[in-house]
């Protein structure tokens, strides 16, 4: 059984495969994926973004490939604006993983190629959101996760 998280509860679709390994349905990717502690956090956070913060599921990519130097990395959650510009990247960790400087460094590395304006790091228990200023090479921690309209004002 997966632990409760510091996110709104929802009823995920979970099934067990012939191998005995549980899977959870990913509404964004529209398929069942292996249920790991990190996936548990990712699915709850996706639900939070779409059901509570107004993020359109159609503008979210899960495990989107990105290039950093010559390496291909994957961002956990990447949110786009209507014009296809990346707006926010979310790094999800398992609940037992401390949200540390190393985790922020990982997201900062991803953001070197994405150049998004907002970054979120979560382990399902703690959530940190930052607004990034690329011009000033600085970031500001936000009091809460921004809703979609805040990311993408008209």
N, C-alpha and C positions, 0 to 999 in steps of 0.2 A: 504493500500500500504506500502511495506517495504522501508526503507530508502536506499539511495545510500551508498555504502561502499568504503573504500579506498583499493579496489582490482579491478583487471581487470573486466570489464563488460562481461557478457555472458547472453545467453537467456535460463533461466531455464524453465523446463516444469512444469507448475502449473495448477492444476485443483481444482474444488470445489466439495466437497462431498455433498451428500444429506442433511447432517446436516448443510450445509452452511459454513463449516470450510475448508479453503484452504489447499491443500497439494502440496508439491514440490517433484519432482522425484529425488531420490538419485541414481546416476550412480554407486556408489560403492556397495550399498546394493541391487541395481536393483529393487527398489520398491518406491512407493509414501509414504511419511511420512508427518505428520502434520507440517504445516508451522508455526513455531514460530520465534521470532527474533533471537534466538540462532541458529536454524536450517538454517535460511537465511545466517547467517555468515558461518556456517559449510559448506553449499553447495558452497558458493562462494570461500571459502578457498580450498575445495577439487578441484574445477575447476582450481584455481590458481596453486595448486601443480601439477596436471596432465597435464594441457594444457600449462603451462608457466615454470615449474621447472623440468619437465622430470620424475615425479614420476609415476611408473606403477600402474594403478588402481588395478591390480591384487595383489599388495603387500601392499594394504592399508586396514585396518579394521576400521570400524566406530562403535563407542560405544562398543568396545571390553571389555569384562568382565576381571577384574583383582582382585586379592586378596591382601588386605592390612590388616595385622594382621588377624582377623577373618571376616573382612567386605568384601563384594563383591562390588567393585566400577566399574565405566565404564569410559574409556578414550574416549574423543570425536573422535580423529583421532590417529591411531597408524600405523606407517609405518615400514615395515619389509624389511630386506635384502633378497637376493635370497635364502640364507640358512635358513630363518625363524627366524633370530635373530632380535628382535625389535631394530630399529635405532633411531626413532624420535617419540615423543608424542606431540600432539597439543591439547591445551585446548581452546575451543571456548566459548565466552561469548556473550550475546546480546550487541548491540551497546551502549545501555544506561548504561551498567555495566562498571565501571572503572576498568582498569587493575591495580590491587593493590597488595600489599604484600600478602594479603590473597589468591589471585588467584595463585600467584607463590608458596605459601605454599601448595596449593591443588595439583599442578603439581608435586612439590617435593615429596609429599606423594605418589603419583602414581608411581613416578620414583624409590621409594625405592624397589618396587618389579620388575619393568621393567628393570632398570639399562640401559636405553638408553643413547646414547652419545649426543643427541640434544633434546632440549625442545623449543616449541613455544607456546606463549600465544597471543591470538588475540580477539578483540571485533569487528573486521571488519573495525575499524577506525584506531586503533593502533595495531602494531604487534611487538612482542619482541621475539628474538631468542637467545638461549644460547647454548654454547658448554659446556658439562659437563665433568669434570675430576673426576672420582670416586676415583682414586688413591690419588689425592690431596684434595679431598672433597671440590672442588671449581667449579666455573662456570665463563664463560666469555661471555659477551653480544656480539653478532655479529652485523655487520652493516646491513646485509640483511638476508632474509630467504635462507638457503643453497639449492642449486639444488641437485637432487638425487645423481649425481655422486660424489659430495662433501661428502655426507653421507656415501657412499658405494664405496670407491675407489677400483679399480681392483688390 
